[in-house]
Amino acid sequence: MSGLREKKKQTTQKRILDAARDLLPVKGYTDVSVEEIAKKAEIGVGTFYNYFSSKAELFLSVMSEDLGPEKPEPAHDGKPESDMAEAVIAYLKKTFRSVRLFGKTMWRELFCAMFGSVKPNLFFERMLMNDLNFIDRLERFIDSVKREKSYPQSFQSHAAAYAVYSVIITQTMIYTYSETIDAAQFESNIESQIRFLFEGKLRKDGVCPGED
């Protein structure tokens, strides 16, 4: 019986998350209401609050799930420096889709909610936690490519993950507030900077997989 209850809870939570994914890009974070999300999910408002304490918590849950990409197969083109770059780009494809899904208006509202006060607010703290978790997952992925490709131990996966995250945040800000940059250009900018980051780093150090 407990197994059935747990399955029902998971199904209801998924319906709420799916409803949020449908409504947030259309109406935006500010204009969409908990009542609309509950109606879309075919549940009562009281049931919504059994799963999420607020609209902000729901939004953060959507962000957390959508920024947790599955591990793709690393690229194999015979070039050690581009192997790492292409593997990371493939890993980030889901992140690119999430940025497009939420749209510029949504991201502007998000940044206003995060930076709208002098002191860090709960929304900022939760978003920061999401970002740190994302960096941690990315670091583990880079480590897995590093082991598979036999990169030397001197290659710093932690620093690489933070550098990639910095590229994503910077380009997301530019994309959000620039009327001339579309989603395709946003993705292209990130991909070119990641290639520059890894290829430049590995060539500068003069290291290749299999070398001591």
N, C-alpha and C positions, 0 to 999 in steps of 0.2 A: 504493500500500500504506500509506503514511504517513497518507493521508487516512482510510482505513478504521480505522486504529489510533486516530486522533484522535476519530473518530465514536464508536468503542466506548468510549473513555475518557469522553466526554461523556455517553453513555448510562448508564454505570455510576455516574458522579457524580450524575446526576439521580435514579437509583434510590435512592442513599443519602440524598440530600436529601429525596426523597418519603417514604422510610421514616421518617426523623426527624420530618417533619411529621405523620405518622400517629401515631407513638408518643409523642412528647414531650407533647402536650396530655393524653393519657390517663394516662401513668405519671409524668410530671414529669421534670425534668432529673436529679434525684438518683437516682431509682429505675430509670430506664431504663438498660440496659447496652449497651455496644458490641456484645456478642454478639447481643443481641436486635435491634439495628438492622441488623447484618449479615445475620441470618437473614431479617428482613423484606425486605431488599433482594436476597435470594437470592445472596449472595456470601460468601466466607470472611472471617474476621476479619483475616487477613493482607492481603487485598485492601483492606479498609476502611482500614488504616493506610497503604496506598499513596496514598490520596487525602486523608486527614485525620490529623493527628498525634495527635489526642485527641478525646474527646467534646465538650470545650469548643470546640475549633476548628470542629467540625461545627455546633454550636449557633449559633455566631457567624456561620457562613456562611448558615445558614437565616435568621437575623435580618437579615443584610445584604441578602439577596435579597428578603425579604418587605417590607423598608422602602424599596424602590426602585420606587415606583409609576410607571406609565406616564403620560405627559402627556395629560390630557383636554382637550377644547375649553373655553376660558374661557367663563364665563357672559356672557350679553348681555341685560341687562334695562333698559338705559338709564340706570342709576345708576352713575357711575364708582366710587364708594366700595364699593358692594356687588358690583360686577363683580370686583374684586380679591378680596374676601372669599370669594365663592362659588367663584371659580376655585381658590383655595387649598384650600378645603374639599373640592372635588371631587378635587383632587390627593392629598389625604390619606386618601381613602376606603380605600385599600389598607392604610394604616397602622392604621386603625381595625379592619379585619378581622384583622390580625395580632395586635393586643392581645387581641381576643376569642378567637382561635384558641389562644393559649398559656394563657389562663385565669389566675385569681388565684394559685393555688398555684404555678404555674410562675414567675410574676413575682416572688413572694416569694422563691423559691429563687434567682432571678437576682439580686435586690438583695442577698441574703445573700452570694452568691458575689462580688459586686462590692465590697461594703462590709464584708466580714467581717474585715478586718485594718486596722491603722493605716496601713500603707504601701500604696500602689497596687500591685495584683497584675497579673499578665499578663492575666487575664480582664477586669479593669477597663480596662486600657490598650487592649485590643482592642475592647471595647464603646465606649469613648470614640472610637476611630478610626471605628467604624461610625457613631456619632452625628455626628461632624464631617463625614463623607462625606454623610450624609443632609442636614445643614444646607447643604452646598455644592450638592447637587442641588436642594434647595428654593429656594435663592437664585437659581440659574439659571432655574428655572421662574418665579419672581416677576419676574425681569428680562424674561423673554419676554412676560409679561402686561403689564408696564410699557411695553415697546416697542409692543406691539399696540394698547394703549389710549392711547398717547401721553401717559403720565404724565410730569410734569416731572422733570428730572434730579435735583432735590432730594429725590425720594422714594428712601430708602435701602433697597435690596433686601437688603443684608447684615444690617442691623439688624432688618429685618422678619422675615427667616428665623430669626434667633436668638430673636426674641420669640415666634414661632409654636412653635419647638422648646421653649422654656421652658413654654409653655402645655401642650404635649403631655406633657412630663416630669412637671409638677406634677399634672396630672389622672390620669396613669397611676399615680403614687404613691397618690393619694387613692383611686382605683378599686381598687387592689391591696389596700390595708389597711382599706378600709371594707366592712363586711358589708351595708350598706344601698344601696350604689350598684351598679347592674347595668350591663351593657355599653351598653344604650340610653341611660341617663343619662350615662354616660361620654362617649359621642359627642355628646350634646346639649350638655353642658358645654363641650366643646372648640369646637363650632361657634359657640355664643353668644359665647364669649370671642374667637374669631377675628374675628367680625363686629364686636364692640365695638372690638377692636384697630385694624382697618383703617378702619372708618367714623369712629371717633373721631379717628384720626390725620389722615385726609384733610380732615375737616371743620374740625379745629383749625387746620390749615395754610391752609385756604381755597383748596386747589388742586383742580382738576379737569382731566381730560385735555383737551388742546388749548389750555389757558390758558398764558400766558407767566408 
